[in-house]
Amino acid sequence: MRFHRTAAIVLRQFYLLRGSPARVLPLFAWVAIDMVLWGFLTRYLNSIAAPGFNFIPAFLGAVLLWDFFIRVMQGVTTAFFEDVWSRNFLNFFATPLAISEYVSGLVVSSIASSVVGLAAMIVLATTVFGLSFFSYGALVIPFLAVLFLFGIALGVCATAIVLQFGPAAEWFIWPIPALLSPFACVFYPLTTLPRWMQGIAYLLPPSYVFESLRAILARQAVSQTALAVSGSLAILDVLLAAWIFTRVYRHAVRTGLIARYSAETLS
Amino acid sequence: MSSVLSVSGLCKRYGEILAVDGIGFEVRPREIVGLLGPNGAGKTSTISMVLGVLEPTSGTIRIEGVDLAKDRSQALERTNFAAVYAPLPGNLTVEQNLRIFGLIYGVRELSARIETLLRQFDLEPFRKTKCGVLSSGEQTRVGLAKAMLNAPNLLLLDEPTASLDPSAARDIRARIREFALQGSCGVLWTSHNMYEVEEVCDRVLFLSHGRILLEGNPKTLPGEHGKENLEELFVAIAREPLALERA
């Protein structure tokens, strides 16, 4: 691994962002809208519900964490899509750039872009709606770490799908967070789900995070085992995603897909 | 003199189709080798395999003695390419693109190298211009500037002058020739412009149906096969490859 090659991938994203308000705005605009929408909704719920339960850390905090996961995932996929849209694969992959350096560049770009989104959400949620991260305690750090790792894993896996099936497969990628959200139990306990959905939820690291988040707010003990399982699952997912991407890349090199990557050649 | 590129027994099969059929050749330092042949002959597949973006079915590729299959990154460090079908991203400026690729190739004193190339390829007025809005000739010059960034010892050029007017094409040919002669760079050049090939190349390889049919000096090769010029020889190979192979 050569650091300067990974830095080149990150620099490319920086140049693209710097020169384009259309790319900068989505980093924080959609998550800010989510914060405002759910902030007012939770404020309203607090006003009509029985006193004693605070919806702000339960719902607004959950939305904030879920949006963070989405931003991490989309940080990876969007950086990859920039190369799809500008048909840049041949230019990049005909250089000494190794696949691990390229993917690392996508991940570092995602960290930078998701931190911007997270900062915007925290500022809005705390200053306007009074969400306090102290209510979650120090556990907010492993929560964020698990969601970050799962976001990276899903982002890398999504790029592998687009690399395998062509640029048009981009439309499979955008709805992935929405498809996962019912199973991730962002807003309700896992026991609410039917048995078969619970089975899937147990395989998803975010479901443990949101279960733990609700346990903290209900002043119940957070299962250390659950946190360990979610962390292990997230790490396993990252390794699996890296393996899938490498396999797909090798297939693309074997078949000549990298050399002729475009919607036309795939159709 | 040891070769910068050594290809042996190179094959590429796409299902039932044999695109490249066991070819072998070398490119030496300060030598420009033309890879010629009709469309579908296997030229771009060969170049893609040398660039490491297409895996050979069999055979070996060595760049400065380094086996591409075993150490891809090291083999490609002093290699570069320009192709009419691989323009640099249009949403970045000329300078930004050169900086990104300079970083990838680990070019030392990158800013100074970029300035030199901007001057050499008359790109100074366009340094802050996005590549997507440049004319095709200007984009070709940017692509060539990128190809020279790491002062490669092996330069692969796939129809580098295809979108240039005759005057600009002559200018570019002169610059590439000068670059190859000055350093220790070997060039593998594909083109359908036989006049250009005759002017630039020291040696040509004629490919047809994935095999090298003829090899030699582009100035003497047509006469050796009873043809008036390189273009006639090209047409003969495209139409009757078997006749020439037997000859």
Interface residues (C-beta under 8 A of the other chain):
Chain A: R2 H4 R5 A7 A8 L11 R12 Y15 L16 G19 S20 E82 S86 R87 N88 L90 N91 F92 F93 A94 T95 P96 L97 A98 R250 V253 R254 T255 G256 I258 A259
Chain B: Y14 T44 S45 S48 L51 G52 V53 L54 E55 R72 S73 Q74 L76 E77 F81 A83 Y85 A86 L88 P89 G90 N91 L92 T93 Q96 R99 I100 F101 L103 I104 Y105 G106 K146
